[in-house]
Amino acid sequence: MNNTITLIWLALPFVAGFLVYLLPKYSSYLSLGGLLISISYPVWILTSEVDFTLRLLDNFGVTLYVDQLSGYFILTNCLVTIGVLIYCLSEERKAFFYTQLMILYGSVNACFIGYDFISFYVAIEVISIAAFLLMVYPRSDKSIWIGLRYLFVSNTAMLFYLIGAILIYKANNSFSFDGLINSPPEAIALILLGLLVKGGVFVSGLWLPLTHASVETPLSGLLSGIVVKAGIFPFLRLASISDEVDFVIRIVAIATAYLGVTQAIFENDTKRLLALSTVSQLGFIIASPMIAGFYALTHGLAKCTLFLTVGNLPSRDIKQLNQEGVNFYLWFVLFLGSSSIIGIPLLAGFSAKVMVMKNILSWQNIPFNLAVIGTAIALSKLIFLPTANTSISETAVKRGYWLGVSILMGGLIATNLIYPQTYTVVNISKALITFAIGALIYLFILKKITLKLPRTLEKFDNLIGIMSLTVIGLFWMVLPIG
């Protein structure tokens, strides 16, 4: 019964995408209907606490694995996609857009239940194609360049990954994730490199800020909210298989958290600030595999909300926004989304931060506490924007914005009830003090400083070179495993 339900659910978004082309007049309704039906699957997984493996063909075929971890990621995918879809309903978009949106949604789902390297490779490549087609949807010169840049970097990274997968099969006669522990170090290094790039992790993910900041607002929310999480999901599976790989991933998690937040602190473009914050938050997700699903859910909802909101501000320049101010209602949404990511009580991000900090290893404690303060500093730029006496009509907010954001924020408030035990005097006090420290540092020091960090490593010419250096570093890190 579990197998049948899973296969039907897996096929549903692709069928919906096909029907959109046959019935373009009802494209948005077919897409939304498919998503609303699909949400019952992760709810069932999480409430029933199911845990099962599905093998297709034979032991050398496709392996699917469904558990609580995948349930959280699937729920994130569904809620974020619903929020983005509703945001787009008031716009005149062709059936092509909705078809690609459903294909992207379905292929991201496939990543979250795949348990072998080739199944994941196929799903992630479909994601790349669908994301590329959504990026170039506006058909402008800039959108086409950003899409081609993303596709080239992605395909190069997955070529490394595919070579690693072949080496793993050669060593084990199987593509299963479990074969990682019996594979040569070069295979592990190549696999990790591909995942680092696709997930936007550490220096290998420096394609992410420009891409997420340059595409259309709803796509920015979708990419940062859920798509990059498909790339890091295998990290969580591999960490549970090998203690040595788990250690490497935890090291990378710290480096990622600091790389993203350090650049975000000095960034004055709202979309780039959020994109760099995503890089940092990916470090928190992979830092503690036990809580990764819940943390990914809270981050995805908050980050998509923030991207949809900054896309409706009169400017992307924080300095200009500080001079002109923003509409109070838009500021309030920015305040709630930023507060959740920082970890302020009454929003799900607070519980997520507390649970991660309680489940990381002792040597990770101080670095991540400092990274949380860095997050508070960076997002204080949005929290302390002044408000202006402008009406919603004057700010030209899209009609679908409020409904889409309401769904995302509603999910953020509702999921706050999952871990009620986090609400202790100690945890609440620590969260408020952390925010206060970050806010004071921003208001009295960094707000007065103008510093623009170089973007040399983000240039297209350097991205492939970074991959080569990264795979060498990974090889030496995983050499003892072999």
C-alpha positions, 0 to 999 in steps of 0.5 A: 500500500505504501509503495502504491501511494508513493508512486502515485504521489511521485507521478502526480506533478508530472501528470499535472504538468502534462495536462497543463499543456493539453488544457492551457486555459486551466493551467494555474488551476490544474497546477494548484490542484495538483499541489493541494492534493500532493500536500497530503503525502508529507502530512501522512508521512509526518503524522504516521511516522512511516519509514519504508524502502521501495525497490524498483526493478531489482537490487541494481535498479532504483531505490526509494527511501521514505522517512521523517527526514524526507517528509519535512523536505517534501512538505517544505517543497509543497508549501513553498511552491504553493506560495510561489504559485499563488503569488503568480496567479495575478500575473499573465503567465503562459502554460509553459511556466506552469508546466516547468513549475510542476516538473521542477516540483516533481523532480525536487520531490524525487531527490528527497526520496531517492536512495541511490546515486543514479536516481538522484543524478537523473532527478537533479539534472531534470531540476537543472533543466526545469530551473533553467527554463524558468530562469530564461522565461522573461526572454531578456538578455540578462535572464538568458545569460544567468540561465546559461551560466547556471546550466553550465556550472551545474552540468560541469559539477554533475559531470564530476558527480557522475564520474564519482558514481561510476567509481562507486558502482565499480567498487560495489556493483551498486549505486546505492548510497550505502556503497559510499563506505566501500569506495575509493577516496577519489569517488567520495571527493567527486560525489561531494564536489557535485553536491557542494556545487548543486547545493550552493555550499561553501566556495563551490556555491558562489554561483548562487548569490548572482543567480538568486538575486538576478532572476524573477522574484518568485523564482528567487523565492523558489530557488532559495526556499527549496531548490538548493536544498535538493542538492544538500539532501544527500549530505544528510543521508551520507552523514548517517552512513559514514562517521568520517563523511559526517565529520567532513560535512560538519567542517564544511557546514561551519565554513559555509555558515561563515562564508555566507554571513560574512558577505551578507553583513556588508551587502547593501542589495536586498536580494543579494543579502538574502541569497548570501544568507541562504548560503549561510543557512545551508551550513546550519541545515547540514550541521545537524542531520537529526534536525535538518528537516525541521530547520529546512522547513522553517528556513524555506518558508521564511526565506521565500517570504522575504524574497517575495517581499523585497521584490515588492519594495520600491528599491533593492538598495538598502541605503535608498530604502533607509532614506525613503522608508517602506510601507508598514505592512511590507516592513512587518512581513520583513520583520517576521521573516527575518526574526524567524531566521534569526531565531526570535521566539514565537516563530518556528525559526526559534525552535529550529535554532534551539534544536540545532544548537542542542544537537550539534557536537561540542566543538561546533558550539562556539562557531555556530553561536557566533554565526547566529550573531552574524545572522542577526547583524545581517538581517537587522538591515531589513528589520530596522528599515524605517517605515513610510506613510505609503499605501499598498496601492502606491507600492504596486504590490501584486494581488497574489502577494498577500495570499501567498505570503499568508500561506507561508507565514501561516505555516511558519507560525503553525510549525512553531508548535512542533517543539514546544519544549524549546520554550524555556526561560534560558532558551528565550533569554539566549535568543533575545540577547543574541538578537540584541547583540547583533542589532546593537553591532549593526546600529552603532558600528556597521550601519555607519561603515560602507564596505564593498567586498570583492566578487572576484570568486563569483565571476564565471571565469573562476567558478570552474577553477574553484571546483578543481581546487575544491575537489583536491581539498576534498580528496585530502580530507576523505583520503583516510576513509579509503 
